[in-house]
Amino acid sequence: MPDAIVIGGGQAGLAAVHALKVRGLEPVLLEAGDEPVGSWPHYYDSLHLFSPARYSSLPGMAFPGDPDHYPHRDEVIDYLRRYAAALHADIRTGHRVTAVTRPGDRFVVSTDSGEELSVPIVIAATGAFTTPHRPALPGLDEFTGTVLHSGDYREPSPFAGQRIVVVGAANSAVQIAIDLAPHARVTLATRHPIRYAPRKPLGRDVHFWLTVTGFDALPIGPWLRTKPGMPVQDAGGYRAAIDAGAPDQRRMFTAIDGDTVTWSDGTRERVDTILLATGFRPGLSYLDKLGALGPAGMPKQHRGLSTTHPGLGFVGLEWQRSFSSATIRGVGRDAAYLARRLLRR
């Protein structure tokens, strides 16, 4: 029998396995996909990390290449593959967890193949970017054009010549809208003005300042009533492109009639595609029967420790402990903290 089960084989799950192994445990990692690389293969082709390689590593293995370059999506996938192999852990791909229950003093983890594993410790590491979030926008359900989420977007060629509205004001929304702009007529629809932050204030990457000030790891997440959003990191091109109207930016539309959008100034126009760059929510439905989730499927937890079930933990949630909790550079800290606390209990 394994000492623990880690659910999810992305960066959070791999960091959790590392944290357990260095403390002498032999966990089993269960990953629904074909390989332990998380959601990265499903992200759009032009995606680059917003942090340089020197600030983009999991514990025990530095990210390769120039430490100051911003790794491409495929570099991250390759890094996670090599990291998983170096763990020398029991990683079982193609194992989708369907339910976690606790009939006695141990958890029972059930998979879609009918397998059941009994363990004293379960770490849910399916992260905060599993389930696409579709906001309640006026008329969206009646839109007769195409509605996509950023999780479905790969590259711009299928949208050539279209009229597209990208909904969102964060990094992904801006990056996708600018990716599309040379190929289609694109509007970035936002509820509020886009907040920009320079990528290199005073000539150093912002992650340098986050690290040297200690803010990146400051465990203030549990005390924040409202979790602040990330500003758009701009190396100089994003704001300039939007100010030049490629893409243009407008306030959120107020209504939809068929394939026609009404803007806040009353103008109406036909739209082919609405692309929702509106974020994701944790995919933790396998915990429904356990009673470990609160409203909207969010886990009942404090700093990653379940407040309902001793022995249950979470890794990879936004602001779980700090500003960097849901990032490749931050999950290792949270996993180490969680492993210590679970073993102490």
Residue pairs with C-beta under 8 A, 6 or more apart in sequence:
1 117
1 118
1 119
2 26
2 27
2 28
2 90
2 117
2 119
3 20
3 25
3 26
3 27
3 119
3 120
3 121
4 20
4 25
4 27
4 28
4 119
4 120
4 121
4 122
4 123
4 342
5 27
5 28
5 29
5 30
5 107
5 109
5 117
5 119
5 121
5 122
5 123
6 13
6 16
6 17
6 20
6 27
6 28
6 29
6 30
6 122
6 123
6 125
7 13
7 29
7 30
7 97
7 100
7 109
7 122
7 123
7 124
7 125
7 126
7 286
8 29
8 30
8 31
8 38
8 124
8 125
8 126
8 127
8 316
9 29
9 30
9 31
9 33
9 35
9 36
9 37
9 38
9 84
9 91
9 93
10 36
10 37
10 38
10 39
10 40
10 80
10 125
10 126
10 127
10 316
11 38
11 58
11 80
11 127
11 316
11 328
11 331
12 38
12 125
12 126
12 127
12 315
12 316
12 331
12 335
13 29
13 31
13 36
13 38
13 123
13 125
13 126
13 315
13 316
14 29
14 36
14 58
14 80
14 83
14 84
14 87
15 58
15 59
15 125
15 315
15 331
15 332
15 334
15 335
16 27
16 123
16 125
16 313
16 315
16 331
16 335
16 338
16 339
17 27
17 29
17 87
17 89
17 91
18 58
18 59
18 60
18 87
18 332
18 335
19 59
19 332
19 335
19 336
19 338
19 339
20 26
20 27
20 121
20 123
20 339
21 27
21 87
21 89
23 339
23 340
23 343
25 121
25 339
25 343
26 89
26 90
27 89
27 90
27 121
27 123
28 89
28 90
28 91
28 92
28 117
28 119
29 36
29 89
29 90
29 91
29 92
30 92
30 95
30 96
30 97
30 109
30 111
31 91
31 92
31 93
31 94
31 95
32 94
32 95
32 96
32 97
33 93
33 94
34 93
34 94
35 81
35 84
35 93
36 80
36 81
36 84
36 91
36 93
37 77
37 80
37 81
37 84
38 80
38 127
39 127
39 129
39 130
39 151
40 73
40 76
40 77
40 80
41 77
42 151
43 73
43 151
44 73
44 150
44 153
44 154
44 155
44 175
44 176
44 179
45 73
45 154
45 155
46 155
46 175
46 179
47 72
47 73
47 175
48 70
48 71
48 72
48 73
49 56
49 70
49 71
49 76
49 328
50 70
50 171
50 199
50 233
51 70
51 205
51 207
51 327
51 328
51 329
52 67
52 68
52 69
52 70
52 205
52 207
53 62
53 63
53 64
53 65
53 66
53 67
53 68
53 69
53 70
53 71
54 62
54 63
54 67
54 68
55 205
55 207
55 208
55 211
55 329
56 63
56 71
56 76
56 328
56 329
57 63
57 328
57 329
57 332
58 83
58 328
58 331
58 332
59 332
59 335
59 336
60 86
61 79
61 82
61 83
61 86
63 71
63 75
63 79
64 75
64 79
65 71
65 75
68 205
71 79
76 328
84 91
95 111
95 112
95 113
95 115
96 111
96 112
97 109
97 110
97 111
97 112
97 286
98 110
98 111
98 112
98 286
99 109
99 110
99 286
99 288
99 289
100 107
100 108
100 109
100 110
100 122
100 124
100 286
100 287
100 289
100 290
100 292
100 312
101 107
101 108
101 110
101 289
101 290
102 108
102 290
102 309
105 120
106 118
106 119
106 120
107 118
107 119
107 120
107 121
107 122
107 309
107 311
107 312
108 116
108 117
108 118
109 116
109 117
109 118
109 119
109 122
110 116
111 117
120 311
121 311
121 312
121 313
121 342
122 311
122 312
122 313
123 312
123 313
123 314
123 315
123 335
123 338
123 342
124 284
124 286
124 287
124 299
124 312
124 313
124 314
124 315
125 314
125 315
125 316
126 282
126 283
126 284
126 316
127 282
127 283
127 315
127 316
127 317
127 326
128 280
128 281
128 282
128 316
128 317
128 318
128 326
129 280
129 326
130 280
130 281
130 282
130 283
130 284
131 280
131 281
131 282
131 283
131 297
132 149
132 150
132 151
132 152
132 276
132 278
132 280
132 281
133 276
133 278
133 279
133 280
133 281
134 140
134 149
134 276
134 278
135 167
135 276
135 278
137 167
137 252
137 253
138 253
138 254
138 255
138 256
139 253
139 255
139 256
139 257
140 147
140 256
140 274
142 256
142 257
142 258
143 256
143 258
143 259
143 271
143 274
144 258
144 259
145 259
145 271
145 272
145 273
145 274
146 272
146 273
146 274
147 273
147 274
147 275
147 276
148 273
148 274
148 275
148 276
149 275
149 276
149 277
149 278
150 168
150 172
150 173
150 176
150 275
150 276
150 277
150 278
151 280
153 176
153 275
155 179
156 179
156 180
156 182
156 183
156 184
157 183
159 180
159 183
159 184
159 272
159 273
160 183
160 184
161 183
161 184
162 184
162 185
162 272
162 273
163 184
163 185
163 269
163 270
163 271
163 272
163 273
164 180
164 184
164 185
164 186
164 187
164 271
164 272
164 273
164 274
164 275
165 186
165 187
165 189
165 253
165 261
165 271
165 273
165 274
165 275
166 173
166 176
166 177
166 180
166 186
166 187
166 188
166 189
166 247
166 275
166 277
167 173
167 189
167 190
167 252
167 274
167 275
167 276
167 277
167 278
168 174
168 188
168 189
168 190
168 276
168 277
168 278
168 279
169 188
169 190
169 191
169 192
169 193
169 194
169 195
169 229
169 232
170 229
170 230
170 232
170 277
170 279
171 230
171 232
171 233
172 277
173 188
173 190
173 277
173 278
174 188
174 194
174 232
174 238
174 242
175 238
176 275
176 277
177 186
177 188
177 242
177 247
177 277
178 237
178 238
178 241
178 242
178 246
178 247
180 186
180 247
180 275
181 241
181 246
181 247
182 246
186 246
186 247
186 248
187 247
187 248
187 249
187 250
188 194
188 242
188 247
188 248
188 249
188 250
189 249
189 250
189 251
189 252
189 253
190 249
190 250
190 251
190 252
191 251
191 252
194 232
194 239
194 242
194 249
195 229
195 231
195 232
196 231
196 232
196 234
196 238
196 239
197 206
197 231
197 232
197 233
197 234
198 206
198 233
198 234
198 235
199 205
199 206
199 233
199 234
199 235
199 236
200 206
200 235
201 209
202 209
206 233
207 216
207 329
210 216
210 323
210 324
215 323
216 322
216 323
216 324
216 329
216 330
217 322
217 324
217 330
217 333
218 322
218 323
219 303
219 321
219 322
220 322
220 323
221 227
221 303
221 319
221 320
221 321
221 322
221 323
221 325
222 302
222 303
222 321
224 319
227 318
227 319
232 238
241 247
242 248
242 249
250 263
250 264
251 263
251 264
252 264
253 261
253 262
253 263
253 264
254 262
254 263
254 264
255 261
255 262
256 262
257 268
259 270
259 271
259 272
260 268
260 269
260 270
260 271
261 268
261 269
261 270
261 271
262 268
263 269
281 296
281 297
281 298
282 297
282 298
282 299
282 317
284 293
284 297
284 299
285 297
287 293
287 299
290 308
290 309
290 312
291 308
292 299
292 300
292 306
292 308
292 309
292 312
293 299
293 300
294 300
299 306
299 314
299 317
300 306
300 307
300 308
301 307
301 313
301 314
301 317
301 320
303 320
303 321
303 337
303 338
303 341
304 313
304 314
304 315
304 317
304 320
304 321
304 334
304 337
304 338
304 341
305 312
305 313
305 314
305 338
305 341
305 342
306 312
306 313
306 314
310 345
311 342
311 345
313 338
313 341
313 342
314 320
314 338
315 331
315 334
315 335
315 338
316 325
316 326
316 331
316 334
317 325
317 326
318 325
318 326
319 325
319 326
320 326
320 334
321 333
321 334
321 337
322 330
322 333
322 334
323 330
324 330
324 333
325 331
325 334
